[in-house]
Amino acid sequence: MDILIYGIVNSFSLALMAIGFTLVYGISRLPNFAHGALYVITGFGVWWFIHQLHLNYVLSILFALILMGLIGAGIYRFVLIRVRGMATSEIIATYALGLAILEFLRWRGFKGMTYTLPVFIEGSIHIAGVPIDLQRIMVIAIGIVVVSFMWLFTHYNKTGLALRGMAQDEHAAMMLGIDSDRMAIIAMAIGSILAGLSAIVLLPLGNIVVEAGYNVLILSIAVCIVGGLGSWVGAILAAFMIGFVQILTVRYIQSHFHMVVALLAIILTLILRPSGLFGRQKELEERV
């Protein structure tokens, strides 16, 4: 039961980390390698608002998420728009930007184990005899809410439908009057907010450290590649597959091998099924 319960928690954690990365790539085909840096910025931003500006927790979260949306839109407007369509340049630009942000935070002294965020709810409960703290229950609950909201947004909201149209066929969407750059800005803003939201939910479970940015980026890439780049269903399924394998690895091998699972998942997927579980990129290339 402990493997089942903590496997579900870990799976929802991975889904929350990766959903923003998947959204941006699925809509605009932009690989946002600054995703992990945005995750860490949110954590330090909330901490700074609480301890330096003395704002309450809710306002700190709200301001941090708004800031992430503006940063995400700014990344596209001032950086990615100039290299869009050049895949290698997109990766280099976003990775360099993320690396610069993380190392700037390290240089400014945001390192060590002194930065933490308060949990939403104190206490723990027992499920089938397995103790689990309420913050991890919140991870599952918020994960379900976020996935459900994004599905409803992309199926019943005008902007969401436009984003979905761009994801399905960019050229056809542009012929119908949908502005590709505008949709990319919106996608980057929403993706950055989702990266920040995952940080707000997950960082109270530990400390805010710069290295988390690199780990989140690797895990997000692993989930997206295994599920199929741009596939939401694939990303969620991949999050559960990788999440449970990580828990089994921690339980029966050693805890520091849990990142190796993500790296092996990337390598094996690229060798055995380059398009991922639900990806169509390779199949389309083969038909052409």
Order of alpha helices (4+ residues) and beta strands (2+ residues): alpha-alpha-alpha-alpha-beta-beta-alpha-alpha-alpha-alpha-alpha-alpha-alpha-alpha
